[in-house]
Amino acid sequence: MANISVFASGNGSNFQAIAEKIKDTRHCICSCICDQKDAYVLTRARDLSIPSYIIDYSKRKRKETEEEIISILEKQNIDIVCFAGFMRIITPFFINKYPKRIINIHPSLLPKYPGTRGIQESFESGDREIGITIHWVDEGVDTGEIILQKKCIRTSEDTLESAEMKIHHLEHTYYPEVIMQIVNKIDNRNKILQSWREN
């Protein structure tokens, strides 16, 4: 069994897709971490009976905020953190607590169009291929080691809205699959360690 925490700031459609993939497995989404008190992802978490935590970033140093988050994750023995539209840049302090244990989904084919406007910049670029990148989180902005990229074709008939729908379809299909692959590896590792301790 692997324990997962999902960080989100908005609608939470990726959170929902991850939760639906995980629900009938050995693994557990132990928490939803959110920095916006009115975000719809909190409603999704409540409906799925997943504990949610609203983290207030206002008038606080980022390290202080991250210490609060870490205290939650440590109590839940979190194995992996999944960013799903979490609109905050985390510090090296947090990354060093969870090295190679934080993943992110980005709506462009990195290294093209990092940052918060990935879909719009991809669409406005005129690139024929648009897509998503799933990557490990490092100290840069969308610069971590790439785990998986998936592409789709942007046609002349596409609007920004239809291109966005294509991107979201890729996200909801492949991000949960990658997370499952990672947590299954964690689970296998934990089983081996447990067996070693027992013997």
GIKA-V939152 format. One record per run of one state. SS is the DSSP state (a for helix, b for strand, c for the rest). FROM is the first residue (numbers start at 1). TO is the last residue. Records with the same first field share a line. If there is no record, write none. Layout:
# GIKA-V939152
SS = FROM-TO / FROM-TO
This chain:
# GIKA-V939152
c = 1-2 / 9-12 / 23-27 / 35-39 / 48-51 / 55-61 / 76-79 / 84-91 / 98-101 / 107-117 / 126-128 / 137-145 / 154-159 / 199-199
b = 3-8 / 28-34 / 52-54 / 80-83 / 102-106 / 129-136 / 146-153
a = 13-22 / 40-47 / 62-75 / 92-97 / 118-125 / 160-198
